[in-house]
Amino acid sequence: MTITHETPTQTNHVQVRLDPAGNPLAIRHDGRIWLVDPETDSQHWYGRDSWWDTRRTAAKGSGDLVSVEYWRVQAQLPGLCFVKLK
C-alpha cells in the first residue's frame, strides 16, 4: 500500500487547561472534560511536521509552523477514581 498526499489523516482537536508552569491539568475533547492525573509522570516532547508531505503553505512571517508539541498524560472523567496497578 502506498500512502499519497490524497490519503486523509485523522485529527483529534482538543483544548487543554494548563497550570502556571505550563503543565496540563484538564483536557476537553468531544464535549467532555478529562482530568489529568497529578500522580503520574506526564511526558512532553517536540516533533517536526513533515510539511513536504502535507504540501501546506503559510504566509511569510507566520513563525514556526513545523514544530509540533506532544504530551502523553493519564486522564479520566471526573467522579471516577484513579486506579494504580502494581
Backbone as ProteinMPNN parsed JSONL, in Angstrom:
{"seq_chain_A": "MTITHETPTQTNHVQVRLDPAGNPLAIRHDGRIWLVDPETDSQHWYGRDSWWDTRRTAAKGSGDLVSVEYWRVQAQLPGLCFVKLK", "coords_chain_A": {"N_chain_A": [[0.846, -1.183, 0.0], [0.564, 2.185, -0.832], [1.101, 5.322, 0.544], [-0.378, 8.352, -0.194], [-0.53, 11.914, -0.823], [-3.204, 12.453, -0.993], [-4.434, 10.801, 0.795], [-6.57, 10.69, 3.542], [-6.058, 12.068, 6.813], [-6.282, 11.403, 10.333], [-7.426, 13.639, 12.698], [-7.508, 14.804, 15.935], [-9.132, 17.179, 17.718], [-8.444, 19.031, 20.55], [-8.855, 20.854, 23.636], [-6.749, 22.263, 26.039], [-6.251, 22.774, 29.451], [-3.898, 24.525, 31.287], [-1.533, 24.623, 34.03], [0.114, 27.304, 35.932], [2.828, 26.737, 35.45], [2.81, 25.57, 32.991], [2.026, 22.94, 32.712], [-0.244, 20.281, 31.865], [-3.592, 20.304, 33.116], [-6.269, 19.642, 32.657], [-8.297, 18.239, 30.024], [-10.301, 18.983, 27.261], [-12.349, 17.216, 25.21], [-14.363, 16.247, 22.57], [-16.637, 17.329, 23.77], [-16.432, 16.569, 26.42], [-14.84, 16.748, 29.635], [-11.73, 15.814, 30.715], [-9.783, 14.932, 33.48], [-6.395, 15.411, 34.281], [-4.238, 13.084, 35.716], [-2.541, 13.889, 38.582], [-0.672, 12.376, 39.88], [0.764, 10.818, 38.156], [3.559, 10.588, 35.897], [3.824, 12.907, 33.53], [4.614, 13.005, 30.047], [6.52, 14.965, 27.831], [7.305, 16.37, 24.709], [8.82, 17.592, 21.666], [8.147, 17.513, 18.199], [8.634, 17.381, 14.623], [6.794, 18.715, 11.969], [5.966, 17.109, 8.964], [6.124, 18.895, 6.548], [6.656, 18.705, 3.856], [5.251, 16.497, 3.043], [2.578, 17.122, 3.468], [2.09, 19.298, 1.943], [1.298, 21.876, 2.635], [1.024, 25.425, 2.742], [2.261, 28.538, 4.032], [1.846, 31.914, 5.098], [4.391, 34.375, 4.625], [6.439, 35.12, 7.39], [4.906, 33.897, 9.326], [5.891, 32.504, 11.465], [7.119, 29.737, 13.481], [5.995, 26.949, 12.102], [6.407, 24.289, 11.86], [7.22, 22.928, 14.111], [5.904, 20.648, 16.382], [4.072, 20.21, 19.283], [3.953, 17.705, 21.74], [2.195, 15.805, 24.192], [2.026, 13.263, 26.629], [-0.24, 11.956, 28.72], [-1.995, 10.731, 31.633], [-5.402, 10.472, 31.985], [-8.763, 11.036, 33.219], [-12.379, 10.821, 33.416], [-14.233, 13.155, 35.421], [-15.234, 12.301, 38.776], [-14.629, 9.651, 38.803], [-12.356, 7.259, 40.17], [-8.795, 7.386, 40.227], [-6.912, 4.645, 39.324], [-4.3, 2.684, 40.398], [-2.184, 0.265, 39.199], [-0.163, -2.349, 40.305]], "CA_chain_A": [[0.0, 0.0, 0.0], [1.322, 3.421, -0.921], [0.405, 6.482, 1.106], [-0.229, 9.532, -1.034], [-0.999, 13.129, -0.164], [-4.662, 12.461, -1.006], [-4.922, 9.947, 1.865], [-6.999, 11.519, 4.678], [-5.44, 11.8, 8.11], [-7.19, 11.585, 11.452], [-7.009, 14.715, 13.582], [-8.358, 14.979, 17.105], [-8.989, 18.521, 18.265], [-8.652, 19.093, 21.989], [-8.469, 22.057, 24.348], [-6.013, 21.853, 27.228], [-6.069, 23.776, 30.507], [-2.564, 24.385, 31.845], [-1.235, 25.332, 35.28], [1.042, 28.407, 35.65], [4.109, 26.223, 34.973], [2.639, 25.041, 31.64], [1.691, 21.512, 32.736], [-1.678, 20.077, 31.628], [-4.469, 19.982, 34.245], [-7.509, 19.045, 32.157], [-8.409, 18.169, 28.57], [-11.667, 18.944, 26.731], [-12.397, 16.509, 23.926], [-15.674, 15.736, 22.199], [-17.637, 17.828, 24.711], [-16.212, 16.038, 27.772], [-13.629, 17.212, 30.289], [-10.932, 14.759, 31.321], [-8.806, 15.456, 34.423], [-5.079, 14.785, 34.213], [-3.83, 12.501, 36.999], [-1.328, 14.566, 39.046], [0.258, 11.396, 40.461], [1.548, 10.146, 37.11], [4.596, 11.395, 35.285], [3.477, 13.282, 32.162], [5.74, 13.086, 29.122], [6.402, 16.143, 26.972], [8.377, 16.467, 23.727], [8.519, 18.304, 20.424], [8.458, 16.829, 16.95], [8.633, 18.252, 13.449], [5.77, 18.408, 10.977], [6.518, 16.778, 7.642], [5.45, 19.822, 5.649], [6.857, 18.291, 2.473], [4.228, 15.504, 2.725], [1.233, 17.702, 3.535], [2.01, 20.321, 0.907], [0.652, 23.091, 3.13], [1.828, 26.632, 2.633], [1.953, 29.541, 5.052], [2.254, 33.269, 4.745], [5.714, 34.767, 5.097], [6.398, 35.739, 8.711], [3.941, 33.203, 10.182], [6.556, 31.91, 12.617], [7.487, 28.315, 13.43], [4.812, 26.132, 11.847], [6.78, 22.888, 11.695], [7.391, 22.298, 15.421], [4.652, 20.133, 16.924], [4.222, 19.878, 20.693], [3.259, 16.485, 22.13], [2.098, 15.443, 25.612], [1.417, 11.97, 26.959], [-0.734, 12.073, 30.088], [-3.06, 9.82, 32.028], [-6.547, 11.312, 32.323], [-10.025, 10.322, 33.466], [-13.558, 11.658, 33.588], [-14.455, 13.496, 36.829], [-16.12, 11.419, 39.535], [-14.073, 8.307, 38.836], [-11.098, 7.2, 40.91], [-7.603, 6.94, 39.527], [-6.544, 3.316, 39.803], [-2.897, 2.345, 40.144], [-1.924, -1.182, 39.18], [1.238, -2.653, 40.612]], "C_chain_A": [[0.886, 1.238, 0.0], [0.486, 4.555, -0.345], [0.696, 7.676, 0.208], [-0.769, 10.74, -0.295], [-2.522, 13.238, -0.179], [-5.262, 11.626, 0.136], [-5.333, 10.813, 3.051], [-6.259, 11.107, 5.956], [-6.457, 12.06, 9.2], [-6.617, 12.651, 12.372], [-8.008, 14.814, 14.719], [-8.099, 16.353, 17.689], [-9.332, 18.49, 19.75], [-8.292, 20.487, 22.479], [-7.83, 21.602, 25.644], [-5.921, 23.024, 28.193], [-4.741, 23.486, 31.181], [-2.452, 25.099, 33.19], [-0.232, 26.449, 34.956], [2.409, 27.955, 35.137], [4.017, 25.634, 33.562], [2.34, 23.559, 31.573], [0.19, 21.326, 32.572], [-2.427, 19.674, 32.901], [-5.715, 19.234, 33.795], [-7.54, 19.148, 30.637], [-9.891, 18.134, 28.2], [-11.617, 18.321, 25.352], [-13.799, 15.973, 23.72], [-16.737, 16.109, 23.228], [-17.483, 17.325, 26.136], [-14.897, 16.564, 28.32], [-12.987, 16.053, 31.03], [-9.907, 15.411, 32.245], [-7.502, 14.685, 34.311], [-4.694, 14.319, 35.609], [-2.521, 13.157, 37.452], [-0.282, 13.608, 39.604], [1.115, 10.686, 39.42], [2.542, 11.127, 36.501], [4.22, 11.675, 33.837], [4.734, 13.352, 31.32], [5.487, 14.214, 28.138], [7.58, 16.169, 26.01], [7.881, 17.236, 22.517], [8.932, 17.44, 19.242], [8.448, 17.842, 15.821], [7.559, 17.783, 12.482], [6.442, 18.111, 9.642], [5.799, 17.618, 6.586], [5.591, 19.418, 4.185], [5.845, 17.231, 2.053], [2.83, 16.119, 2.66], [1.001, 18.763, 2.471], [1.22, 21.549, 1.341], [1.594, 24.271, 2.946], [1.393, 27.598, 3.717], [2.46, 30.89, 4.578], [3.63, 33.57, 5.327], [5.575, 35.48, 6.442], [5.426, 35.08, 9.671], [4.575, 32.592, 11.425], [6.846, 30.436, 12.393], [6.225, 27.468, 13.286], [5.14, 24.651, 11.706], [7.028, 22.185, 13.023], [6.028, 21.898, 15.962], [4.907, 19.705, 18.361], [3.371, 18.655, 21.025], [3.282, 16.341, 23.647], [1.538, 14.035, 25.695], [1.051, 12.052, 28.439], [-1.725, 10.95, 30.37], [-4.204, 10.698, 32.518], [-7.779, 10.451, 32.527], [-11.163, 11.324, 33.545], [-13.739, 11.97, 35.069], [-15.432, 12.52, 37.488], [-15.643, 9.976, 39.588], [-12.746, 8.355, 39.57], [-9.965, 6.801, 39.976], [-7.199, 5.609, 40.138], [-5.089, 3.074, 39.427], [-2.741, 0.851, 40.221], [-0.45, -1.399, 39.444], [1.582, -4.045, 40.159]], "O_chain_A": [[1.852, 1.315, 0.759], [-0.681, 4.728, -0.697], [1.847, 7.975, -0.109], [-1.4, 10.597, 0.752], [-3.079, 14.048, 0.562], [-6.456, 11.728, 0.416], [-4.521, 11.604, 3.531], [-5.891, 9.946, 6.136], [-7.387, 12.844, 9.016], [-5.457, 12.573, 12.777], [-9.215, 14.898, 14.49], [-6.983, 16.66, 18.106], [-10.381, 17.985, 20.147], [-7.532, 21.211, 21.835], [-8.309, 20.663, 26.281], [-5.557, 24.133, 27.803], [-4.476, 22.358, 31.597], [-3.179, 26.055, 33.459], [0.231, 26.537, 33.819], [3.086, 28.723, 34.452], [5.035, 25.24, 32.993], [2.392, 22.969, 30.494], [-0.584, 22.132, 33.087], [-1.969, 18.822, 33.663], [-6.166, 18.304, 34.464], [-6.904, 20.018, 30.042], [-10.652, 17.347, 28.761], [-10.944, 18.816, 24.447], [-14.356, 15.318, 24.601], [-17.628, 15.315, 23.526], [-18.323, 17.624, 26.984], [-13.951, 16.799, 27.567], [-13.617, 15.398, 31.861], [-9.227, 16.353, 31.836], [-7.5, 13.455, 34.252], [-4.811, 15.074, 36.574], [-1.497, 13.004, 36.787], [0.874, 13.991, 39.781], [2.091, 10.021, 39.771], [2.371, 12.343, 36.588], [4.287, 10.776, 32.998], [5.801, 13.714, 31.816], [4.364, 14.394, 27.665], [8.726, 16.01, 26.429], [6.687, 17.494, 22.364], [9.938, 16.732, 19.288], [8.269, 19.037, 16.056], [7.435, 16.588, 12.212], [7.385, 18.798, 9.248], [4.972, 17.109, 5.829], [4.737, 19.754, 3.364], [5.589, 17.06, 0.861], [1.994, 15.675, 1.873], [-0.139, 19.088, 2.138], [0.554, 22.188, 0.527], [2.814, 24.12, 2.991], [0.291, 27.489, 4.255], [3.381, 30.983, 3.766], [3.984, 33.073, 6.396], [4.707, 36.335, 6.614], [5.141, 35.638, 10.731], [3.861, 32.201, 12.349], [6.822, 29.949, 11.263], [5.476, 27.295, 14.247], [4.246, 23.842, 11.459], [7.047, 20.955, 13.063], [5.104, 22.71, 15.997], [5.832, 18.94, 18.636], [2.205, 18.579, 20.635], [4.258, 16.704, 24.304], [0.668, 13.662, 24.909], [1.92, 12.198, 29.298], [-2.226, 10.304, 29.45], [-4.005, 11.567, 33.366], [-7.844, 9.306, 32.081], [-10.942, 12.522, 33.718], [-13.426, 11.123, 35.906], [-16.334, 11.988, 36.84], [-16.191, 9.168, 40.337], [-12.084, 9.392, 39.587], [-10.141, 5.994, 39.063], [-7.155, 5.479, 41.361], [-4.7, 3.243, 38.272], [-3.129, 0.234, 41.213], [0.404, -0.719, 38.876], [2.718, -4.487, 40.33]]}, "name": "protein", "num_of_chains": 1, "seq": "MTITHETPTQTNHVQVRLDPAGNPLAIRHDGRIWLVDPETDSQHWYGRDSWWDTRRTAAKGSGDLVSVEYWRVQAQLPGLCFVKLK"}
